[in-house]
Amino acid sequence: MSLIQSEPATTLPDRFGAFAKAIFNSVTKLSKQYNATRVDLVGDRYDAVSIKNLERARRHDCTQEYAINNGEPKLPVKWDTYLYSGKNKQALQAFISLQLQDFTSTHSFTLVVALQQQVYELQYGSNLLPVRRDVTELNSDHEEADTRMLLHVKHAAETHQKIGRAHVWTPVTDVS
């Protein structure tokens, strides 16, 4: 969510489809910038039963829910308010997860997507649709991306070739 929330509301595309493409472009740019052959996109989970649901319910009282069935709907004018709702964030992450499977790239890299319950990787390159593979060993019951990121760094170190170092990028201040 930090990548999503770091986008200034004034520079957001006008539609959900264009927003998903902007997220993909940001991930690709990070891969190129750090010469990374693997990028993990990790988001919070929004479980039905959670200790955090009281706060989410309080926020939800003032937030309209949006269903995203395709890329055509316009982004909400009050983007910050839209993101108060866990259900909106969950729907947005589900939409982005689906869209990432439809993008192509000439840049070769692996994108590990952990925006929903199931974690999978997409291998991009040769301007073809990515190859998808489930990464069940990264499925966890951690709700917060803060702790899930540690699982991803460990997994990358154990399984990904040529990992000399790992960069954890987030504008969120409570991750260190």
PyRosetta script that sets phi, psi and omega in degrees:
from pyrosetta import init, pose_from_sequence

init()
pose = pose_from_sequence("MSLIQSEPATTLPDRFGAFAKAIFNSVTKLSKQYNATRVDLVGDRYDAVSIKNLERARRHDCTQEYAINNGEPKLPVKWDTYLYSGKNKQALQAFISLQLQDFTSTHSFTLVVALQQQVYELQYGSNLLPVRRDVTELNSDHEEADTRMLLHVKHAAETHQKIGRAHVWTPVTDVS")
pose.set_psi(1, -23.9)
pose.set_omega(1, -178.6)
pose.set_phi(2, -63.7)
pose.set_psi(2, -36.8)
pose.set_omega(2, 177.1)
pose.set_phi(3, -64.7)
pose.set_psi(3, -41.1)
pose.set_omega(3, 179.1)
pose.set_phi(4, -67.2)
pose.set_psi(4, -45.3)
pose.set_omega(4, -177.2)
pose.set_phi(5, -75.8)
pose.set_psi(5, -17.1)
pose.set_omega(5, -179.4)
pose.set_phi(6, -78.6)
pose.set_psi(6, -13.3)
pose.set_omega(6, 177.2)
pose.set_phi(7, -71.6)
pose.set_psi(7, 119.5)
pose.set_omega(7, 178.6)
pose.set_phi(8, -62.7)
pose.set_psi(8, 136.4)
pose.set_omega(8, -177.9)
pose.set_phi(9, -57.0)
pose.set_psi(9, -29.5)
pose.set_omega(9, -177.9)
pose.set_phi(10, -74.0)
pose.set_psi(10, -18.1)
pose.set_omega(10, -178.8)
pose.set_phi(11, -110.5)
pose.set_psi(11, 8.3)
pose.set_omega(11, -179.2)
pose.set_phi(12, -69.2)
pose.set_psi(12, 143.7)
pose.set_omega(12, 171.1)
pose.set_phi(13, -62.7)
pose.set_psi(13, 167.7)
pose.set_omega(13, -176.1)
pose.set_phi(14, -88.1)
pose.set_psi(14, -16.4)
pose.set_omega(14, -176.4)
pose.set_phi(15, -125.8)
pose.set_psi(15, 155.4)
pose.set_omega(15, -178.0)
pose.set_phi(16, -61.0)
pose.set_psi(16, -39.2)
pose.set_omega(16, 179.6)
pose.set_phi(17, -61.5)
pose.set_psi(17, -44.3)
pose.set_omega(17, 178.4)
pose.set_phi(18, -67.3)
pose.set_psi(18, -32.8)
pose.set_omega(18, 177.6)
pose.set_phi(19, -65.9)
pose.set_psi(19, -43.9)
pose.set_omega(19, 177.5)
pose.set_phi(20, -60.5)
pose.set_psi(20, -40.4)
pose.set_omega(20, 178.3)
pose.set_phi(21, -64.9)
pose.set_psi(21, -38.0)
pose.set_omega(21, 177.8)
pose.set_phi(22, -64.0)
pose.set_psi(22, -38.9)
pose.set_omega(22, 177.0)
pose.set_phi(23, -63.6)
pose.set_psi(23, -45.6)
pose.set_omega(23, 178.2)
pose.set_phi(24, -60.0)
pose.set_psi(24, -43.5)
pose.set_omega(24, 178.9)
pose.set_phi(25, -63.0)
pose.set_psi(25, -37.7)
pose.set_omega(25, 177.3)
pose.set_phi(26, -65.0)
pose.set_psi(26, -42.0)
pose.set_omega(26, 179.1)
pose.set_phi(27, -64.9)
pose.set_psi(27, -44.2)
pose.set_omega(27, 178.6)
pose.set_phi(28, -61.9)
pose.set_psi(28, -41.7)
pose.set_omega(28, 178.5)
pose.set_phi(29, -62.0)
pose.set_psi(29, -42.8)
pose.set_omega(29, 177.6)
pose.set_phi(30, -62.3)
pose.set_psi(30, -40.5)
pose.set_omega(30, 178.6)
pose.set_phi(31, -60.7)
pose.set_psi(31, -44.4)
pose.set_omega(31, 179.3)
pose.set_phi(32, -68.4)
pose.set_psi(32, -44.6)
pose.set_omega(32, -176.8)
pose.set_phi(33, -58.4)
pose.set_psi(33, -41.9)
pose.set_omega(33, -177.5)
pose.set_phi(34, -99.0)
pose.set_psi(34, 6.6)
pose.set_omega(34, -178.0)
pose.set_phi(35, 54.1)
pose.set_psi(35, 40.8)
pose.set_omega(35, -175.3)
pose.set_phi(36, -91.0)
pose.set_psi(36, 132.5)
pose.set_omega(36, 175.7)
pose.set_phi(37, -90.4)
pose.set_psi(37, -9.5)
pose.set_omega(37, 177.5)
pose.set_phi(38, -140.4)
pose.set_psi(38, 134.2)
pose.set_omega(38, 174.4)
pose.set_phi(39, -129.6)
pose.set_psi(39, 133.1)
pose.set_omega(39, 177.7)
pose.set_phi(40, -108.2)
pose.set_psi(40, 126.7)
pose.set_omega(40, 177.9)
pose.set_phi(41, -106.8)
pose.set_psi(41, 104.9)
pose.set_omega(41, -171.4)
pose.set_phi(42, -117.0)
pose.set_psi(42, 128.8)
pose.set_omega(42, 178.7)
pose.set_phi(43, -122.1)
pose.set_psi(43, 166.6)
pose.set_omega(43, 174.7)
pose.set_phi(44, -68.0)
pose.set_psi(44, 156.3)
pose.set_omega(44, 171.9)
pose.set_phi(45, -100.7)
pose.set_psi(45, 152.4)
pose.set_omega(45, 179.7)
pose.set_phi(46, -126.0)
pose.set_psi(46, 76.1)
pose.set_omega(46, -176.6)
pose.set_phi(47, -71.8)
pose.set_psi(47, 148.3)
pose.set_omega(47, 179.6)
pose.set_phi(48, -63.4)
pose.set_psi(48, -38.1)
pose.set_omega(48, 178.1)
pose.set_phi(49, -109.3)
pose.set_psi(49, 113.3)
pose.set_omega(49, -176.1)
pose.set_phi(50, -155.9)
pose.set_psi(50, 148.2)
pose.set_omega(50, 175.7)
pose.set_phi(51, -66.2)
pose.set_psi(51, -20.8)
pose.set_omega(51, -178.0)
pose.set_phi(52, -86.5)
pose.set_psi(52, -2.7)
pose.set_omega(52, -173.8)
pose.set_phi(53, -66.3)
pose.set_psi(53, -27.5)
pose.set_omega(53, 178.4)
pose.set_phi(54, -62.5)
pose.set_psi(54, -46.4)
pose.set_omega(54, 178.1)
pose.set_phi(55, -66.9)
pose.set_psi(55, -40.5)
pose.set_omega(55, 178.7)
pose.set_phi(56, -62.8)
pose.set_psi(56, -39.7)
pose.set_omega(56, 179.0)
pose.set_phi(57, -65.0)
pose.set_psi(57, -38.9)
pose.set_omega(57, 177.9)
pose.set_phi(58, -62.1)
pose.set_psi(58, -44.6)
pose.set_omega(58, 179.1)
pose.set_phi(59, -66.7)
pose.set_psi(59, -38.5)
pose.set_omega(59, -175.6)
pose.set_phi(60, -63.0)
pose.set_psi(60, -27.7)
pose.set_omega(60, -178.4)
pose.set_phi(61, -56.6)
pose.set_psi(61, -27.6)
pose.set_omega(61, -175.6)
pose.set_phi(62, -111.7)
pose.set_psi(62, 16.9)
pose.set_omega(62, -174.0)
pose.set_phi(63, -127.1)
pose.set_psi(63, 131.7)
pose.set_omega(63, 175.6)
pose.set_phi(64, -80.4)
pose.set_psi(64, 138.4)
pose.set_omega(64, 177.4)
pose.set_phi(65, -89.0)
pose.set_psi(65, 142.4)
pose.set_omega(65, 179.9)
pose.set_phi(66, -120.4)
pose.set_psi(66, 132.9)
pose.set_omega(66, 171.7)
pose.set_phi(67, -94.5)
pose.set_psi(67, 135.5)
pose.set_omega(67, 180.0)
pose.set_phi(68, -117.5)
pose.set_psi(68, 100.3)
pose.set_omega(68, -178.3)
pose.set_phi(69, -95.8)
pose.set_psi(69, -21.6)
pose.set_omega(69, 177.8)
pose.set_phi(70, -157.9)
pose.set_psi(70, -176.9)
pose.set_omega(70, -175.2)
pose.set_phi(71, -83.1)
pose.set_psi(71, -2.0)
pose.set_omega(71, -174.1)
pose.set_phi(72, -78.0)
pose.set_psi(72, -33.6)
pose.set_omega(72, -178.3)
pose.set_phi(73, -57.8)
pose.set_psi(73, 144.2)
pose.set_omega(73, 178.3)
pose.set_phi(74, -74.8)
pose.set_psi(74, 148.6)
pose.set_omega(74, 174.2)
pose.set_phi(75, -65.5)
pose.set_psi(75, 148.2)
pose.set_omega(75, 177.7)
pose.set_phi(76, -62.8)
pose.set_psi(76, 144.4)
pose.set_omega(76, 178.8)
pose.set_phi(77, -63.8)
pose.set_psi(77, -41.4)
pose.set_omega(77, 179.3)
pose.set_phi(78, -94.2)
pose.set_psi(78, 77.0)
pose.set_omega(78, -174.8)
pose.set_phi(79, -59.3)
pose.set_psi(79, -44.9)
pose.set_omega(79, -179.3)
pose.set_phi(80, -61.3)
pose.set_psi(80, -41.5)
pose.set_omega(80, 178.7)
pose.set_phi(81, -66.5)
pose.set_psi(81, -40.4)
pose.set_omega(81, 177.0)
pose.set_phi(82, -55.8)
pose.set_psi(82, -42.1)
pose.set_omega(82, -176.8)
pose.set_phi(83, -77.0)
pose.set_psi(83, -3.7)
pose.set_omega(83, 174.5)
pose.set_phi(84, -68.4)
pose.set_psi(84, -28.5)
pose.set_omega(84, -174.1)
pose.set_phi(85, -86.1)
pose.set_psi(85, 125.4)
pose.set_omega(85, 174.9)
pose.set_phi(86, -61.3)
pose.set_psi(86, -36.3)
pose.set_omega(86, 178.7)
pose.set_phi(87, -65.9)
pose.set_psi(87, -38.1)
pose.set_omega(87, 176.5)
pose.set_phi(88, -65.8)
pose.set_psi(88, -42.8)
pose.set_omega(88, 178.7)
pose.set_phi(89, -62.8)
pose.set_psi(89, -41.7)
pose.set_omega(89, 179.3)
pose.set_phi(90, -63.1)
pose.set_psi(90, -44.3)
pose.set_omega(90, 178.8)
pose.set_phi(91, -64.3)
pose.set_psi(91, -40.2)
pose.set_omega(91, 179.3)
pose.set_phi(92, -65.1)
pose.set_psi(92, -44.3)
pose.set_omega(92, 179.0)
pose.set_phi(93, -64.1)
pose.set_psi(93, -39.9)
pose.set_omega(93, 178.0)
pose.set_phi(94, -63.0)
pose.set_psi(94, -42.1)
pose.set_omega(94, 179.2)
pose.set_phi(95, -64.2)
pose.set_psi(95, -46.9)
pose.set_omega(95, 179.7)
pose.set_phi(96, -62.0)
pose.set_psi(96, -40.6)
pose.set_omega(96, 178.1)
pose.set_phi(97, -56.5)
pose.set_psi(97, -43.1)
pose.set_omega(97, 178.6)
pose.set_phi(98, -68.6)
pose.set_psi(98, -42.6)
pose.set_omega(98, -177.4)
pose.set_phi(99, -64.8)
pose.set_psi(99, -36.6)
pose.set_omega(99, -179.0)
pose.set_phi(100, -58.1)
pose.set_psi(100, -26.6)
pose.set_omega(100, -179.5)
pose.set_phi(101, -77.7)
pose.set_psi(101, -11.0)
pose.set_omega(101, -178.6)
pose.set_phi(102, -103.3)
pose.set_psi(102, -4.9)
pose.set_omega(102, -179.0)
pose.set_phi(103, -90.4)
pose.set_psi(103, 154.5)
pose.set_omega(103, 176.4)
pose.set_phi(104, -122.6)
pose.set_psi(104, 162.1)
pose.set_omega(104, 179.4)
pose.set_phi(105, -151.0)
pose.set_psi(105, 142.1)
pose.set_omega(105, 171.8)
pose.set_phi(106, -81.7)
pose.set_psi(106, -20.6)
pose.set_omega(106, 177.8)
pose.set_phi(107, -77.9)
pose.set_psi(107, 127.9)
pose.set_omega(107, -179.2)
pose.set_phi(108, -88.7)
pose.set_psi(108, 123.0)
pose.set_omega(108, 174.7)
pose.set_phi(109, -165.7)
pose.set_psi(109, 164.3)
pose.set_omega(109, 176.9)
pose.set_phi(110, -106.3)
pose.set_psi(110, 130.6)
pose.set_omega(110, 176.5)
pose.set_phi(111, -112.2)
pose.set_psi(111, 117.3)
pose.set_omega(111, 175.6)
pose.set_phi(112, -93.8)
pose.set_psi(112, 121.9)
pose.set_omega(112, -174.1)
pose.set_phi(113, -108.1)
pose.set_psi(113, 116.6)
pose.set_omega(113, 178.1)
pose.set_phi(114, -127.4)
pose.set_psi(114, 62.2)
pose.set_omega(114, -179.3)
pose.set_phi(115, -105.5)
pose.set_psi(115, -4.0)
pose.set_omega(115, 177.6)
pose.set_phi(116, -138.4)
pose.set_psi(116, -165.8)
pose.set_omega(116, -178.5)
pose.set_phi(117, -64.5)
pose.set_psi(117, -43.0)
pose.set_omega(117, -177.5)
pose.set_phi(118, -91.2)
pose.set_psi(118, 137.7)
pose.set_omega(118, -179.6)
pose.set_phi(119, -106.8)
pose.set_psi(119, 136.8)
pose.set_omega(119, 178.5)
pose.set_phi(120, -145.3)
pose.set_psi(120, 164.8)
pose.set_omega(120, 176.0)
pose.set_phi(121, -117.8)
pose.set_psi(121, 148.7)
pose.set_omega(121, 176.0)
pose.set_phi(122, -119.9)
pose.set_psi(122, 127.9)
pose.set_omega(122, 178.2)
pose.set_phi(123, -103.6)
pose.set_psi(123, 115.0)
pose.set_omega(123, -178.0)
pose.set_phi(124, -100.3)
pose.set_psi(124, 156.3)
pose.set_omega(124, 174.8)
pose.set_phi(125, 150.9)
pose.set_psi(125, 161.8)
pose.set_omega(125, 177.6)
pose.set_phi(126, 58.7)
pose.set_psi(126, 20.5)
pose.set_omega(126, 177.6)
pose.set_phi(127, 56.2)
pose.set_psi(127, 29.2)
pose.set_omega(127, 176.8)
pose.set_phi(128, -106.7)
pose.set_psi(128, 162.0)
pose.set_omega(128, 174.6)
pose.set_phi(129, -59.1)
pose.set_psi(129, 143.6)
pose.set_omega(129, -176.2)
pose.set_phi(130, -68.6)
pose.set_psi(130, 153.3)
pose.set_omega(130, 174.0)
pose.set_phi(131, -89.4)
pose.set_psi(131, 129.7)
pose.set_omega(131, -177.5)
pose.set_phi(132, -103.7)
pose.set_psi(132, 139.0)
pose.set_omega(132, 175.2)
pose.set_phi(133, -141.6)
pose.set_psi(133, 129.4)
pose.set_omega(133, 177.1)
pose.set_phi(134, -68.5)
pose.set_psi(134, 141.8)
pose.set_omega(134, 177.9)
pose.set_phi(135, -119.2)
pose.set_psi(135, 75.3)
pose.set_omega(135, -173.1)
pose.set_phi(136, -64.1)
pose.set_psi(136, -26.2)
pose.set_omega(136, -179.4)
pose.set_phi(137, -67.6)
pose.set_psi(137, -12.2)
pose.set_omega(137, 176.9)
pose.set_phi(138, -99.8)
pose.set_psi(138, -1.1)
pose.set_omega(138, 174.1)
pose.set_phi(139, -67.5)
pose.set_psi(139, 133.1)
pose.set_omega(139, -179.9)
pose.set_phi(140, -149.7)
pose.set_psi(140, 170.0)
pose.set_omega(140, 177.8)
pose.set_phi(141, -99.6)
pose.set_psi(141, 12.1)
pose.set_omega(141, 177.0)
pose.set_phi(142, -70.3)
pose.set_psi(142, 129.9)
pose.set_omega(142, 178.7)
pose.set_phi(143, -82.7)
pose.set_psi(143, -38.5)
pose.set_omega(143, -173.4)
pose.set_phi(144, -86.7)
pose.set_psi(144, 133.8)
pose.set_omega(144, 176.1)
pose.set_phi(145, -61.9)
pose.set_psi(145, -28.4)
pose.set_omega(145, -179.4)
pose.set_phi(146, -52.7)
pose.set_psi(146, -44.9)
pose.set_omega(146, -178.3)
pose.set_phi(147, -87.0)
pose.set_psi(147, -31.4)
pose.set_omega(147, 178.6)
pose.set_phi(148, -63.8)
pose.set_psi(148, -32.3)
pose.set_omega(148, 179.9)
pose.set_phi(149, -58.8)
pose.set_psi(149, -36.8)
pose.set_omega(149, -179.9)
pose.set_phi(150, -63.0)
pose.set_psi(150, -39.0)
pose.set_omega(150, 176.1)
pose.set_phi(151, -61.8)
pose.set_psi(151, -38.6)
pose.set_omega(151, -178.4)
pose.set_phi(152, -70.1)
pose.set_psi(152, -39.8)
pose.set_omega(152, 177.9)
pose.set_phi(153, -64.0)
pose.set_psi(153, -44.6)
pose.set_omega(153, 178.5)
pose.set_phi(154, -61.2)
pose.set_psi(154, -45.1)
pose.set_omega(154, 179.7)
pose.set_phi(155, -61.5)
pose.set_psi(155, -43.9)
pose.set_omega(155, 179.7)
pose.set_phi(156, -61.7)
pose.set_psi(156, -42.3)
pose.set_omega(156, -179.6)
pose.set_phi(157, -64.1)
pose.set_psi(157, -33.9)
pose.set_omega(157, -177.1)
pose.set_phi(158, -85.4)
pose.set_psi(158, -26.0)
pose.set_omega(158, -170.7)
pose.set_phi(159, -121.1)
pose.set_psi(159, -20.8)
pose.set_omega(159, -172.5)
pose.set_phi(160, -96.7)
pose.set_psi(160, 133.2)
pose.set_omega(160, -179.1)
pose.set_phi(161, -67.9)
pose.set_psi(161, 151.5)
pose.set_omega(161, 174.1)
pose.set_phi(162, 58.5)
pose.set_psi(162, 34.0)
pose.set_omega(162, 176.3)
pose.set_phi(163, -89.6)
pose.set_psi(163, 103.5)
pose.set_omega(163, 177.4)
pose.set_phi(164, -90.0)
pose.set_psi(164, -30.3)
pose.set_omega(164, 179.3)
pose.set_phi(165, -159.3)
pose.set_psi(165, 162.1)
pose.set_omega(165, 179.5)
pose.set_phi(166, -121.6)
pose.set_psi(166, 137.2)
pose.set_omega(166, 173.8)
pose.set_phi(167, -108.5)
pose.set_psi(167, 128.4)
pose.set_omega(167, 173.2)
pose.set_phi(168, -107.9)
pose.set_psi(168, 113.6)
pose.set_omega(168, -177.8)
pose.set_phi(169, -107.1)
pose.set_psi(169, 124.2)
pose.set_omega(169, 174.6)
pose.set_phi(170, -161.1)
pose.set_psi(170, 136.1)
pose.set_omega(170, 174.6)
pose.set_phi(171, -82.3)
pose.set_psi(171, -4.3)
pose.set_omega(171, -179.3)
pose.set_phi(172, -71.4)
pose.set_psi(172, 134.1)
pose.set_omega(172, -173.3)
pose.set_phi(173, -84.7)
pose.set_psi(173, -13.2)
pose.set_omega(173, -178.4)
pose.set_phi(174, -92.0)
pose.set_psi(174, 11.2)
pose.set_omega(174, 175.0)
pose.set_phi(175, -108.7)
pose.set_psi(175, 125.7)
pose.set_omega(175, 180.0)
pose.set_phi(176, -136.6)
pose.dump_pdb("model.pdb")
